[in-house]
């Protein structure tokens, strides 16, 4: 068992002046600071170790069945050894108990430690300078303890000589009834030491022990007025300045003994049951801890195989040191843990043993409330917990696949320590209901959140360093991937361990990561102003990370009481898709606004020239549709996951832009009402003159707006060709809407974010533009027709048709003027709207024809015989639009001419018949009720010409060149003959 012995050179030649070996070589890691309160006396570890060994040897002597004997191990004999050698065969104590070579250790088994498979070779025994003894193993537990406590053989011999002298002078007196430092001072003089310096060091140690045990940390607290204490203090202070004369018969020793014994003999109950010099708190713990250290191999910190015998021996010191099982358990647990730390945290057996021993400490803590025990328990567990928490609060830095085995034990020790501190020591915990606090779960949650936050911060720094010209991936995307990997590592490596104490460890971890990344993402989103590929990449990465984290949380909490709802509430959505959607909406708005601006600028410059292209529509419409197509392409090229969801926003914006174009294309062209003439005041014909006005007299016609033939005017933006181009443009846009809708569906099927079943169910119609085109075409057809009829051909309608002699002012001129207009329309307007344009012109022409008859002004007068000419002219007008079957459909022409056909029979009706019809219609109308008695009311002009309309019949009478009609109008309404 070479590991149980130190090299003889360290035991003898290298030993210090007080006989103790220097500290062992530095272990793999430094030891933890002692958790015990400071002594307040300058006692070194070596001095405490020497004292502990003295107590051990003394206690073993008094508990053995036979008196103590001294057995030198090797080397030259000293006088004392020679004198004691004669008794070697007469007795043996517990220190001389033989050791078996490979005895199975019950304690090791209880602690979960493995026993050595076989004995190891021992260190060589102590010999003279430069002489090597044959290696051997310790034969007794006493020899093992001497080696473990690094006591040199000369020092051991001196201690045994002293104890033999004490025993010789005080036969039958037990060690616990003696003050060992005092007894040793009385047994040895300066002459017993090689030099004066060693003697003074030895004497100083014993005096400091007396001071620590009786004055600084007495078993029974001192009274300030205690004279013995004051006297002892003076003696010790004086001895520090001038060494005492030690020996049995010295006067100074007698004075010292009197003072020491008066204090050491005190007890709590007043009885003198022994001497109390080493059982004061915390001196006893410091001494006992030195003994406990002997349980560990001084070379590699492992527990010695002979632990059962060693512990049995240590228990013999309890009566002197005031130690009990609980304090032993606590000291041993601390020692196991400390040696695990000193091993560089690689000896898992020591960790497991410390974990098992701490379970016993936890049991003890529930059985006592002794203030001294609780104090040292608190400091010890706080030290252990401080060490564990330093590592567990950042366990991602502490543990990896190579040392993950130790994590279970470290967590267990940390949690156990925390539970004892909170549940058995904390007063606050006792005041509250215990079920309100789950200490283990709370600590694990703290470890997880702290470690993950630390790991997240590290990943952020690493993400910054990973971005380079070779790796242009955005930092937030790199970070999202790293955090995803971190979550997987947490789930697979750490969470299985932590679940022992917290069933939702994975969920807490991913919730923490979700929160950390969410904070960074929130700042990132707050700084966004436009949609870029990098931005979309980051947001898509964030969305993927969130889904992965939520999946882990859901899997982890599937068996929890609330199904994981509390964890999910901790993970408010990143709303990365919303952020992308908002940016895309900004992008859409910019594109739509830009398109609207383009429409405003370009339509101001549009000339609507018919020769711009083959199909005679505006070039600006082609350009606009090209821009819309490019906008759609750009939209579907955006690397976003929600094209179907945002497409309606884009199509709605484009629809409004198209609607704006259509609206502006028809604006400024006027309307049907703007070209309709104001009806002149009613007059009656002047009967008696066949010539209504002299040939030299210039016609006075307020309805005439000046002759203007748009068919030949190519510069007028509202000329007939330009109006036809506007019509074609609206028709072109309307026809292209279907192509746009097909393009959208095709693009939508090609994007990865669209599902086929969803795509097939979506309808993207440009409804605003479609309706605007429909209404715009109708509007332009009517506007063109009424402009041509009442503005361009106004000079014919108002200045020529049926003025003067009816036979010489017939409709032929109007027909000649209409013919090229129809050719222009047929040659320019798109086939799909051509008939609508010609139909609108036909209706306008028929309306104009009726207005000439019913509201042509005082220059016109008709007889019943003129009706045949007028009916013939109207047939010619109808035939123009029929064009011998090549024009409009006959049913359409018949429908449009029905109003004129209904009115024309009134022209051949006798005046008396017209007057009777008029009176009857007035009588049947609502206006008759408000008229004065005996007076017919003036009928309202509705514009709906009909034989059943009183105003229509009245107008026929106004233009009837007959006496009866003129007389009726003068008598009834007093109408003038001319304006």
C-alpha positions, 0 to 999 in steps of 0.5 A, spaced: 500 500 500 505 505 497 499 510 497 498 510 504 505 512 506 510 518 504 517 517 501 521 516 507 525 522 505 519 526 506 518 523 513 525 524 516 530 528 512 525 533 509 521 534 515 520 540 519 523 542 525 517 540 529 517 533 527 511 534 521 512 533 514 511 539 510 504 539 506 503 534 500 505 536 493 499 540 490 493 536 488 490 537 481 486 543 484 486 547 490 482 545 496 476 549 498 477 554 504 475 551 510 467 552 512 469 553 519 469 559 523 476 562 524 479 560 530 482 567 532 489 564 534 495 563 529 495 556 529 497 553 523 495 547 519 501 543 521 500 545 528 493 543 528 495 536 525 500 535 530 495 536 536 490 532 532 495 526 532 496 527 539 489 527 541 488 520 537 494 517 540 492 519 547 484 517 546 487 510 543 491 509 549 485 510 554 480 506 550 484 500 549 484 494 554 492 495 555 497 500 556 500 504 551 507 501 548 511 505 544 514 501 537 519 504 533 519 503 526 526 504 523 532 508 524 537 509 530 534 508 537 533 514 541 534 513 549 527 514 550 525 508 545 530 504 548 527 505 555 520 503 552 522 497 548 522 492 553 514 493 554 513 491 546 511 484 548 507 486 554 501 490 551 498 492 544 492 498 543 488 499 538 493 503 534 497 496 533 491 493 530 493 489 524 491 491 517 488 485 512 491 486 505 484 487 502 479 487 506 472 489 504 470 495 506 462 496 509 463 503 509 466 504 502 460 500 500 455 504 503 458 510 500 458 507 493 466 507 493 470 501 490 475 497 494 482 496 491 482 489 487 489 488 491 494 491 496 499 496 493 506 496 495 508 500 501 513 506 501 520 505 504 521 505 511 524 511 514 532 510 515 538 514 515 541 519 511 542 516 504 539 509 506 533 506 503 529 501 506 526 495 503 519 497 501 513 495 505 506 496 507 503 499 514 502 493 519 497 497 523 492 502 523 497 506 527 502 506 522 497 508 517 495 514 521 502 516 522 503 516 515 496 519 513 497 525 517 504 526 515 507 525 522 515 523 522 517 517 526 521 522 531 515 526 532 511 520 533 516 517 538 516 524 542 509 524 543 509 516 545 514 518 550 510 524 553 504 519 553 508 514 557 510 519 562 504 522 563 501 515 564 506 513 569 505 519 573 497 518 573 495 511 573 488 510 571 487 517 569 483 517 562 485 522 556 478 526 557 480 528 564 487 531 562 489 537 558 494 534 553 497 541 552 498 542 559 501 535 560 506 535 555 508 542 557 510 539 564 513 532 561 518 536 556 524 541 557 528 544 552 533 539 553 528 534 550 529 537 543 534 538 538 535 545 539 532 551 542 528 554 536 524 547 536 522 547 543 520 554 543 515 553 537 513 546 540 511 550 547 508 556 543 503 551 539 501 548 546 500 555 549 496 557 543 492 551 544 490 552 551 489 559 549 484 557 543 481 552 548 480 555 554 480 563 553 477 564 545 473 558 544 471 555 551 466 549 552 463 553 557 462 561 556 467 565 560 465 571 565 468 577 564 470 577 571 473 570 572 480 571 575 482 565 573 481 567 565 485 573 566 491 570 570 491 565 564 491 570 559 497 574 563 501 567 563 500 566 556 502 573 554 508 573 558 510 566 555 510 569 548 515 574 550 519 570 554 518 562 554 516 558 560 521 554 564 517 547 563 518 541 567 514 537 573 517 541 578 518 548 575 514 554 579 511 557 572 508 550 570 505 550 577 502 557 576 500 555 569 497 548 571 492 552 577 490 557 572 488 552 566 485 546 571 480 551 574 478 553 567 478 546 564 474 543 570 468 547 568 461 544 566 454 546 564 451 543 570 456 544 575 459 537 576 466 536 574 466 530 569 472 531 566 477 537 562 474 541 557 480 544 553 479 541 546 471 541 545 469 548 544 466 550 538 469 551 533 476 549 535 474 541 536 471 542 528 478 544 526 482 539 530 477 533 528 477 535 520 485 534 521 483 527 523 478 526 517 483 528 512 487 521 514 481 518 511 484 520 504 490 518 501 495 523 501 497 522 494 491 522 490 485 524 495 482 517 494 479 514 500 483 509 503 481 502 503 482 501 510 476 506 511 472 502 516 478 501 521 480 509 520 473 511 522 473 506 528 479 509 531 477 517 529 470 515 534 475 514 540 477 522 539 469 524 540 469 524 547 475 529 548 473 533 542 466 533 543 464 530 536 458 526 535 455 522 529 452 528 526 458 533 526 462 527 524 457 526 518 458 533 516 465 533 517 466 527 513 461 530 507 465 536 507 472 532 506 469 528 501 466 534 497 473 537 498 477 532 495 473 531 489 474 538 488 481 537 489 481 531 484 480 536 479 473 534 479 475 527 475 474 522 481 466 521 480 467 516 486 468 521 491 463 525 488 458 520 489 460 518 496 459 526 498 452 525 495 450 519 499 454 522 505 450 529 504 443 525 504 445 523 511 447 530 513 440 532 510 437 527 515 441 529 521 439 537 520 431 535 521 433 532 528 436 537 531 436 545 532 442 546 536 445 553 534 452 551 534 451 545 529 446 549 525 451 555 524 457 550 522 451 546 518 449 553 514 457 555 513 459 548 510 453 547 506 453 555 503 460 553 501 458 547 498 452 550 494 457 556 493 462 552 489 456 548 485 452 554 483 458 557 480 458 552 476 451 550 475 449 557 473 453 557 467 453 549 466 454 550 459 461 552 460 462 547 466 460 541 462 460 537 456 460 530 453 467 529 456 465 530 463 457 530 463 458 524 468 459 529 474 453 533 472 448 529 476 452 528 482 454 536 482 446 538 481 444 533 486 449 536 492 447 543 490 440 541 490 440 537 497 445 543 500 439 548 498 434 544 500 437 543 507 439 551 507 432 553 506 427 548 509 431 546 515 435 553 517 431 558 514 426 562 518 422 565 513 421 558 510 418 555 516 413 561 517 411 559 510 407 553 508 412 548 505 408 546 500 408 553 497 416 552 495 419 547 491 426 548 493 429 543 488 425 545 482 426 553 484 434 551 484 434 548 477 430 553 474 435 558 476 440 554 474 437 553 467 435 560 466 442 563 468 446 558 464 442 559 458 442 566 458 450 566 459 450 561 453 446 566 449 450 571 450 456 567 448 453 565 442 451 572 440 459 574 440 461 568 436 455 570 431 459 577 430 465 573 429 462 568 424 460 574 419 465 575 414 466 577 406 466 569 405 460 568 410 455 574 408 449 571 412 446 576 417 448 575 424 441 574 427 440 568 422 447 565 424 445 567 431 438 563 430 441 557 427 446 557 433 441 558 438 437 552 435 443 548 435 444 550 443 436 548 444 438 541 441 444 540 445 440 542 451 435 537 450 439 531 449 445 533 453 443 537 460 435 536 460 435 528 461 439 530 468 435 536 470 429 532 469 430 528 475 428 535 479 424 539 474 420 535 469 419 541 465 427 543 464 427 543 457 421 547 456 424 552 461 430 552 457 427 553 450 423 559 454 429 562 456 432 562 449 426 564 446 426 570 451 433 572 449 432 571 442 426 575 442 429 581 445 434 581 440 429 580 434 425 586 437 431 591 437 432 588 430 425 589 427 425 596 431 430 598 426 428 596 420 425 601 414 425 597 408 424 590 406 431 587 404 433 579 402 437 580 409 431 582 413 427 576 410 432 571 411 433 574 418 425 573 419 425 567 416 430 564 421 427 567 427 420 564 425 424 557 424 427 558 431 421 559 434 417 553 431 423 549 433 423 552 440 415 551 441 415 544 439 421 542 444 416 546 449 410 542 447 414 535 447 417 537 454 410 539 457 405 534 454 404 530 461 404 536 465 398 538 469 396 544 465 399 541 458 405 546 458 400 552 457 404 556 463 410 555 458 407 557 452 405 563 455 412 565 457 413 565 449 409 570 446 410 569 438 415 573 435 410 575 430 416 574 425 411 573 419 407 579 421 414 583 421 415 581 414 408 582 412 408 589 415 415 590 411 412 587 405 406 592 405 411 598 406 414 595 399 407 594 396 405 601 398 411 604 395 410 601 389 403 603 388 404 610 390 410 610 385 405 607 380 400 612 381 405 618 381 407 615 374 399 615 372 399 622 374 405 625 370 404 621 364 397 622 363 398 629 363 403 628 357 398 623 353 396 626 346 391 620 345 394 620 338 391 614 333 397 613 330 401 611 336 400 603 334 397 598 330 391 597 335 390 605 336 390 605 344 395 609 348 402 608 349 401 610 356 397 604 358 402 599 355 407 602 359 403 602 365 401 594 364 408 593 363 410 596 370 404 592 373 407 586 370 414 587 373 411 589 380 408 582 380 414 579 378 418 583 383 413 581 389 413 573 387 421 574 387 421 576 394 423 570 399 417 571 403 413 565 406 406 568 405 405 570 398 398 568 398 396 572 404 399 579 402 397 578 394 390 581 396 394 587 398 398 588 392 392 586 387 388 591 391 393 597 390 394 595 383 387 595 382 386 602 385 392 604 380 388 602 374 382 605 376 386 611 377 388 611 370 381 609 367 378 615 371 383 620 368 383 617 361 375 619 361 376 625 365 376 632 362 372 629 356 365 632 358 359 628 359 352 627 355 349 632 359 355 637 358 353 637 350 346 637 351 343 644 349 339 648 353 331 648 351 329 654 348 323 658 351 316 655 348 313 660 343 307 659 338 308 660 330 306 666 326 300 664 322 299 668 315 306 668 312 309 662 309 316 664 309 318 664 317 324 669 316 327 673 310 333 670 307 337 676 309 336 675 316 341 671 320 338 666 324 338 667 331 339 660 335 341 660 342 342 653 341 348 653 336 355 652 339 359 653 332 360 648 327 366 644 329 368 637 325 372 633 329 373 628 324 378 632 320 381 635 326 387 631 329 390 636 334 384 636 338 385 632 345 377 631 345 377 630 337 373 624 335 380 620 333 382 622 340 376 620 343 376 613 339 383 612 342 381 613 349 375 608 348 380 603 345 385 604 351 380 602 356 378 596 352 385 594 352 386 595 359 380 591 360 382 585 356 389 585 359 386 584 366 384 577 364 392 576 362 394 579 369 389 574 373 392 568 369 399 571 371 398 571 378 395 564 378 401 562 375 406 565 379 402 563 385 403 556 384 410 556 383 412 559 389 413 554 395 409 558 400 403 557 396 399 550 397 395 548 391 388 547 394 389 554 397 391 557 390 385 554 387 380 557 391 383 564 391 380 569 386 384 575 385 380 580 380 381 587 379 374 589 380 375 596 381 378 597 374 373 592 371 368 596 373 371 603 372 373 600 365 365 598 364 363 604 366 368 608 362 367 605 356 359 607 356 361 614 359 366 615 353 361 612 348 355 617 350 360 623 351 363 621 344 356 620 341 353 627 344 359 631 342 359 629 335 351 630 335 350 636 338 357 640 338 361 637 332 354 637 328 351 642 331 351 647 325 347 642 321 342 641 327 341 648 329 342 652 323 340 648 317 335 642 318 328 644 317 329 651 317 325 655 312 322 651 307 322 644 310 323 641 303 329 644 302 332 643 308 331 636 309 336 631 313 341 629 307 346 634 309 346 631 316 347 624 313 353 626 309 356 629 315 355 623 319 358 618 314 365 620 315 364 620 322 361 613 322 367 611 317 372 614 323 369 610 328 369 604 324 376 604 322 379 606 329 375 603 335 376 596 337 371 591 334 369 589 341 366 596 343 365 599 335 357 597 335 357 600 342 360 607 340 356 607 333 349 605 337 351 611 342 352 615 336 345 613 333 341 614 339 344 621 340 342 622 333 335 620 334 335 625 340 338 630 336 332 629 331 327 629 336 330 636 339 329 639 332 322 637 332 320 639 339 325 644 341 328 647 335 326 654 337 321 659 333 325 659 326 321 652 325 314 651 324 311 645 321 304 643 318 301 636 318 303 635 311 310 636 313 310 630 317 311 625 311 317 629 309 320 628 316 318 621 317 321 619 310 327 623 313 327 619 319 327 612 315 333 615 311 337 616 318 335 609 320 337 606 314 344 610 315 345 605 321 342 599 318 347 600 312 343 595 308 345 589 313 352 591 314 351 596 320 347 595 326 342 589 327 335 591 325 333 589 332 337 594 336 336 600 331 328 599 332 329 599 339 333 605 339 328 609 334 322 607 338 321 613 341 321 617 335 317 613 332 312 614 337 312 621 337 312 622 329 304 621 329 303 627 333 305 631 327 300 629 322 294 629 328 289 635 327 290 641 332 284 640 335 285 633 336 292 635 339 289 640 344 284 635 346 289 630 348 293 635 351 287 637 356 286 630 357 293 629 359 293 635 364 287 633 367 290 626 369 296 629 371 298 631 379 299 638 376 291 639 375 290 639 382 295 645 384 292 649 378 288 655 379 280 654 377 279 654 369 286 655 368 291 649 365 298 648 368 304 649 364 306 641 364 314 640 366 319 638 361 321 631 363 325 630 356 322 623 356 318 625 349 312 621 348 305 621 345 302 620 352 307 626 355 303 633 356 309 637 355 311 633 348 304 634 346 304 642 348 311 642 344 308 639 337 302 645 338 308 650 339 311 648 332 304 647 329 303 652 323 295 653 324 291 658 327 287 653 332 294 651 335 296 659 335 290 661 338 290 656 344 297 657 346 296 665 346 289 664 350 292 658 355 299 660 356 300 667 353 306 664 349 309 669 344 310 669 337 318 670 337 323 671 342 
